[in-house]
Amino acid sequence: MDETDGRWESIYDVPGESETIEFVSLANITDKIKKDLVVGWGTSEKRQKYLLNVYSYRDYTLKNLLSERYDSAMVIPSTNNKTMSQIVLLNYTSKTTAKLITPVSKNRLGVVGMAKLNSDVQNLLNITSYSDNGGYIFLDFKQKDGTVSTEVLKYTEDDIVNLMSEDGKVNNFFYEAVRKEEIFCQDVNDDGMPDIPVQRLLPGYGESDVDEEVTEEKEELYLTEFYSMDKDELVKVQTSVINLSQGYKIIFPDKWQKDKVTVKKQTDREEFDFVKYNENYEGSKEVLLKIHLYAKDDYKDVFELQQFKLIAEKGNFEYYAYIPNNVDAELKITFDELEKMFKLLK
């Protein structure tokens, strides 16, 4: 397109591959100044959803430098030159791979690196990336059994590897990071790099911890630990309980670590009780913190609320907290501490 007297006119066109477009991006892939046009076309191909073309305007013509089929695509910053970009294509409906696309000659783009993905992936749920100290791509997948897994790809100018594969440096961690809840990679410690969630049952929710005489079924609740990728090694940076249904999380302070605290859900009201863990679920009764969710138009018991303090609001909901006084001194928290521990989910 060219602008003449305030009007845009087509100066060159090529036929499209399809009537549907998955995405369009302008990026400096082949040239630092001129941008290339990246188009993902919908296809009738059942095995892979889309076709990627990259067009470059040269010598007054629009040239197609690449045609590759894919399921998900992303334009990522180059690791050597931040003004330039590369392309990563994911395939997971047939061959489960990640392909790195860069210029291989003046007039052609090509695959310069390929990494194998876990063969059990089904749908891509979330993508986050980090381009300092090398390039990293964090992929959260729904697996065929309904669980959520994470793949971490590290890329350079001419190669891409999967750090979560059997051949990667942290191969066993892939299985540890498989989780039942849809909690995705996110930056929890504000260092810019996404952190990887790992879930396990809270103390008292494992079968071996449950009193055999107790027959009442209870919803399984999880502890979520986030790990940061530091020079391709994993370091735990946060432990929390994430309440997806009520839209908040509680970050555990150091004194609550090492299975000292568990959580009980009060099924008769919208309340989660954080209690001192005492050998098993039924024996854990000393309450350290209560979080109660109300809709703003809900009936509120005035006498009950005398013990609670309003700590947050989101939309039509209000979050109240109660911290008992006479509890284990080593585990006791204050409202100043709770202000740092309580986070609303985005």
C-alpha positions as semicolon CSV with decimal commas, in nm:
position;residue;x (nm);y (nm);z (nm)
1;M;0,000;0,000;0,000
2;D;0,112;0,357;-0,073
3;E;-0,033;0,687;0,039
4;T;-0,105;0,957;-0,217
5;D;-0,284;1,279;-0,119
6;G;-0,424;1,115;0,193
7;R;-0,552;0,810;0,007
8;W;-0,410;0,456;0,030
9;E;-0,372;0,263;-0,293
10;S;-0,246;-0,086;-0,367
11;I;0,080;-0,087;-0,560
12;Y;0,128;-0,463;-0,562
13;D;-0,072;-0,763;-0,451
14;V;-0,048;-1,140;-0,443
15;P;-0,329;-1,394;-0,398
16;G;-0,383;-1,515;-0,042
17;E;-0,362;-1,878;0,063
18;S;-0,703;-1,882;0,232
19;E;-1,012;-1,680;0,315
20;T;-0,928;-1,699;0,687
21;I;-0,629;-1,544;0,867
22;E;-0,499;-1,667;1,201
23;F;-0,263;-1,375;1,265
24;V;-0,071;-1,094;1,097
25;S;0,254;-0,937;1,212
26;L;0,501;-0,682;1,079
27;A;0,855;-0,767;1,190
28;N;1,218;-0,704;1,098
29;I;1,315;-1,057;1,005
30;T;1,528;-1,008;0,691
31;D;1,616;-0,638;0,720
32;K;1,690;-0,397;1,005
33;I;1,490;-0,114;0,845
34;K;1,223;-0,265;0,621
35;K;0,961;-0,479;0,791
36;D;0,843;-0,813;0,657
37;L;0,480;-0,920;0,652
38;V;0,413;-1,242;0,846
39;V;0,075;-1,403;0,777
40;G;-0,075;-1,717;0,925
41;W;-0,346;-1,858;0,697
42;G;-0,623;-2,095;0,795
43;T;-0,621;-2,424;0,602
44;S;-0,842;-2,725;0,548
45;E;-0,553;-2,951;0,649
46;K;-0,667;-3,166;0,943
47;R;-0,322;-3,261;1,066
48;Q;-0,197;-2,903;1,107
49;K;-0,418;-2,599;1,139
50;Y;-0,234;-2,316;0,965
51;L;0,009;-2,217;0,690
52;L;0,269;-1,947;0,755
53;N;0,394;-1,719;0,479
54;V;0,651;-1,441;0,517
55;Y;0,635;-1,171;0,249
56;S;0,912;-0,919;0,176
57;Y;0,868;-0,618;-0,056
58;R;1,168;-0,612;-0,286
59;D;1,228;-0,465;-0,631
60;Y;0,866;-0,341;-0,638
61;T;0,731;-0,692;-0,590
62;L;0,603;-0,881;-0,286
63;K;0,805;-1,200;-0,256
64;N;0,706;-1,499;-0,041
65;L;1,016;-1,619;0,144
66;L;0,860;-1,903;0,344
67;S;0,573;-2,152;0,345
68;E;0,551;-2,374;0,654
69;R;0,258;-2,552;0,819
70;Y;0,209;-2,513;1,194
71;D;-0,033;-2,524;1,488
72;S;0,094;-2,219;1,681
73;A;0,337;-1,947;1,575
74;M;0,519;-1,661;1,745
75;V;0,749;-1,380;1,639
76;I;1,030;-1,349;1,894
77;P;1,321;-1,106;1,949
78;S;1,658;-1,209;1,812
79;T;1,911;-1,297;2,082
80;N;2,195;-1,109;1,908
81;N;2,015;-0,803;1,772
82;K;1,709;-0,672;1,958
83;T;1,593;-0,477;1,651
84;M;1,557;-0,802;1,456
85;S;1,312;-1,090;1,500
86;Q;1,292;-1,464;1,449
87;I;0,996;-1,703;1,417
88;V;0,913;-2,015;1,615
89;L;0,654;-2,260;1,480
90;L;0,494;-2,525;1,701
91;N;0,349;-2,849;1,565
92;Y;0,160;-3,076;1,803
93;T;-0,128;-3,232;1,610
94;S;0,109;-3,452;1,408
95;K;0,484;-3,436;1,474
96;T;0,533;-3,262;1,808
97;T;0,815;-3,019;1,733
98;A;0,925;-2,658;1,768
99;K;1,099;-2,507;1,463
100;L;1,322;-2,199;1,462
101;I;1,292;-1,990;1,144
102;T;1,559;-1,738;1,036
103;P;1,708;-1,617;0,704
104;V;1,923;-1,883;0,538
105;S;2,001;-1,670;0,232
106;K;1,918;-1,325;0,095
107;N;1,595;-1,444;-0,061
108;R;1,488;-1,734;0,158
109;L;1,390;-1,817;0,514
110;G;1,432;-2,167;0,648
111;V;1,431;-2,398;0,948
112;V;1,768;-2,369;1,123
113;G;1,683;-2,556;1,443
114;M;1,426;-2,804;1,567
115;A;1,335;-2,929;1,915
116;K;1,108;-3,220;2,004
117;L;0,809;-3,153;2,230
118;N;0,650;-3,398;2,470
119;S;0,435;-3,638;2,267
120;D;0,138;-3,614;2,507
121;V;0,059;-3,245;2,441
122;Q;-0,283;-3,165;2,298
123;N;-0,361;-2,790;2,313
124;L;-0,147;-2,482;2,373
125;L;-0,294;-2,279;2,661
126;N;-0,038;-2,005;2,724
127;I;0,288;-1,859;2,587
128;T;0,535;-1,636;2,773
129;S;0,890;-1,545;2,674
130;Y;1,211;-1,385;2,797
131;S;1,487;-1,252;2,570
132;D;1,764;-1,144;2,809
133;N;2,063;-1,374;2,875
134;G;1,964;-1,582;2,574
135;G;1,608;-1,644;2,459
136;Y;1,354;-1,853;2,650
137;I;0,998;-1,951;2,555
138;F;0,764;-2,096;2,817
139;L;0,476;-2,306;2,680
140;D;0,186;-2,430;2,893
141;F;0,004;-2,721;2,728
142;K;-0,309;-2,917;2,802
143;Q;-0,213;-3,283;2,785
144;K;-0,427;-3,564;2,652
145;D;-0,509;-3,682;3,007
146;G;-0,640;-3,334;3,101
147;T;-0,339;-3,225;3,308
148;V;-0,127;-2,917;3,233
149;S;0,242;-2,938;3,144
150;T;0,519;-2,690;3,069
151;E;0,786;-2,696;2,801
152;V;1,079;-2,451;2,816
153;L;1,254;-2,377;2,487
154;K;1,590;-2,204;2,474
155;Y;1,686;-2,048;2,143
156;T;1,986;-1,874;1,987
157;E;2,041;-1,732;1,640
158;D;2,065;-2,077;1,483
159;D;1,939;-2,338;1,728
160;I;1,654;-2,425;1,962
161;V;1,648;-2,686;2,240
162;N;1,384;-2,811;2,481
163;L;1,514;-2,787;2,838
164;M;1,230;-3,007;2,962
165;S;1,296;-3,302;2,733
166;E;1,471;-3,622;2,822
167;D;1,785;-3,489;2,656
168;G;1,768;-3,152;2,836
169;K;1,949;-3,049;3,151
170;V;1,637;-3,054;3,368
171;N;1,466;-3,357;3,213
172;N;1,304;-3,496;3,529
173;F;1,151;-3,161;3,612
174;F;0,900;-3,194;3,327
175;Y;0,717;-3,468;3,515
176;E;0,731;-3,276;3,843
177;A;0,571;-2,973;3,676
178;V;0,268;-3,165;3,543
179;R;-0,033;-3,029;3,733
180;K;-0,410;-3,068;3,750
181;E;-0,507;-2,700;3,769
182;E;-0,471;-2,447;3,486
183;I;-0,201;-2,238;3,650
184;F;0,044;-2,098;3,397
185;C;0,403;-1,976;3,391
186;Q;0,424;-1,620;3,522
187;D;0,677;-1,380;3,670
188;V;0,612;-1,402;4,045
189;N;0,931;-1,235;4,172
190;D;0,940;-0,936;3,931
191;D;1,272;-1,022;3,767
192;G;1,125;-1,026;3,416
193;M;1,157;-1,402;3,358
194;P;0,849;-1,626;3,379
195;D;0,853;-1,879;3,663
196;I;0,731;-2,239;3,635
197;P;0,454;-2,367;3,866
198;V;0,481;-2,708;4,034
199;Q;0,187;-2,842;4,233
200;R;0,153;-3,103;4,503
201;L;-0,121;-3,188;4,748
202;L;-0,129;-2,983;5,065
203;P;-0,033;-3,169;5,384
204;G;-0,314;-3,399;5,495
205;Y;-0,459;-3,453;5,147
206;G;-0,248;-3,752;5,052
207;E;-0,415;-4,091;5,095
208;S;-0,157;-4,205;5,350
209;D;-0,230;-3,898;5,566
210;V;-0,607;-3,944;5,583
211;D;-0,754;-4,106;5,894
212;E;-0,904;-4,437;5,780
213;E;-1,207;-4,380;6,004
214;V;-1,297;-4,056;5,826
215;T;-1,525;-4,131;5,532
216;E;-1,623;-3,773;5,440
217;E;-1,490;-3,684;5,095
218;K;-1,311;-3,352;5,060
219;E;-1,199;-3,152;4,760
220;E;-0,826;-3,189;4,697
221;L;-0,632;-2,866;4,756
222;Y;-0,283;-2,796;4,627
223;L;0,035;-2,617;4,723
224;T;0,192;-2,434;4,427
225;E;0,566;-2,375;4,415
226;F;0,717;-2,151;4,146
227;Y;1,065;-2,219;4,009
228;S;1,286;-1,972;3,822
229;M;1,525;-2,067;3,543
230;D;1,870;-1,944;3,649
231;K;2,144;-2,030;3,398
232;D;1,934;-2,332;3,292
233;E;1,911;-2,447;3,655
234;L;1,590;-2,431;3,860
235;V;1,557;-2,233;4,183
236;K;1,241;-2,218;4,397
237;V;1,128;-1,856;4,436
238;Q;0,776;-1,877;4,582
239;T;0,537;-2,110;4,765
240;S;0,166;-2,032;4,765
241;V;-0,190;-2,159;4,775
242;I;-0,382;-2,040;4,469
243;N;-0,759;-2,021;4,493
244;L;-0,867;-2,008;4,128
245;S;-1,240;-2,015;4,198
246;Q;-1,222;-1,713;4,431
247;G;-0,952;-1,523;4,245
248;Y;-0,665;-1,487;4,492
249;K;-0,352;-1,650;4,626
250;I;-0,175;-1,659;4,961
251;I;0,205;-1,651;4,942
252;F;0,353;-1,855;5,225
253;P;0,613;-1,677;5,442
254;D;0,927;-1,868;5,537
255;K;0,779;-1,967;5,874
256;W;0,493;-2,151;5,697
257;Q;0,726;-2,357;5,477
258;K;0,819;-2,725;5,515
259;D;0,461;-2,852;5,550
260;K;0,388;-2,657;5,867
261;V;0,054;-2,523;5,735
262;T;-0,237;-2,674;5,543
263;V;-0,576;-2,543;5,427
264;K;-0,932;-2,647;5,500
265;K;-1,222;-2,538;5,282
266;Q;-1,543;-2,463;5,469
267;T;-1,803;-2,613;5,239
268;D;-2,099;-2,436;5,406
269;R;-1,957;-2,089;5,327
270;E;-1,705;-1,921;5,097
271;E;-1,416;-1,953;5,340
272;F;-1,068;-2,102;5,340
273;D;-0,898;-2,167;5,674
274;F;-0,518;-2,183;5,694
275;V;-0,435;-2,410;5,987
276;K;-0,128;-2,546;6,162
277;Y;-0,060;-2,895;6,025
278;N;-0,054;-3,154;6,302
279;E;0,034;-3,499;6,165
280;N;-0,295;-3,547;5,971
281;Y;-0,591;-3,360;5,827
282;E;-0,838;-3,424;6,108
283;G;-0,585;-3,336;6,378
284;S;-0,505;-2,998;6,220
285;K;-0,742;-2,757;6,392
286;E;-0,542;-2,453;6,507
287;V;-0,653;-2,172;6,273
288;L;-0,386;-1,918;6,172
289;L;-0,585;-1,729;5,907
290;K;-0,936;-1,723;5,761
291;I;-1,015;-1,573;5,419
292;H;-1,386;-1,518;5,350
293;L;-1,533;-1,409;5,017
294;Y;-1,858;-1,211;5,000
295;A;-2,051;-1,068;4,710
296;K;-2,123;-0,703;4,789
297;D;-2,497;-0,767;4,793
298;D;-2,467;-1,080;5,012
299;Y;-2,617;-1,085;5,359
300;K;-2,337;-1,034;5,612
301;D;-2,360;-1,141;5,973
302;V;-2,266;-0,829;6,170
303;F;-2,142;-1,026;6,471
304;E;-1,928;-1,255;6,255
305;L;-1,773;-0,963;6,068
306;Q;-1,662;-0,802;6,392
307;Q;-1,374;-1,050;6,387
308;F;-1,292;-0,993;6,020
309;K;-1,117;-0,710;5,836
310;L;-1,183;-0,605;5,476
311;I;-0,853;-0,653;5,290
312;A;-0,944;-0,628;4,920
313;E;-1,220;-0,567;4,666
314;K;-1,254;-0,685;4,307
315;G;-1,560;-0,617;4,098
316;N;-1,865;-0,726;4,294
317;F;-1,662;-0,917;4,554
318;E;-1,511;-0,831;4,890
319;Y;-1,236;-1,025;5,067
320;Y;-1,231;-1,039;5,446
321;A;-0,959;-1,182;5,670
322;Y;-0,946;-1,296;6,031
323;I;-0,622;-1,354;6,221
324;P;-0,662;-1,513;6,568
325;N;-0,446;-1,388;6,853
326;N;-0,385;-1,697;7,062
327;V;-0,201;-1,924;6,819
328;D;0,142;-2,082;6,785
329;A;0,384;-1,789;6,814
330;E;0,620;-1,934;6,553
331;L;0,344;-1,945;6,290
332;K;0,144;-1,636;6,385
333;I;0,116;-1,361;6,121
334;T;0,006;-0,996;6,136
335;F;-0,211;-0,793;5,900
336;D;0,105;-0,614;5,780
337;E;0,245;-0,953;5,678
338;L;-0,088;-1,054;5,522
339;E;-0,077;-0,744;5,302
340;K;0,233;-0,890;5,135
341;M;0,099;-1,246;5,133
342;F;-0,245;-1,180;4,977
343;K;-0,255;-1,123;4,600
344;L;-0,557;-1,094;4,370
345;L;-0,528;-1,297;4,051
346;K;-0,526;-1,108;3,723
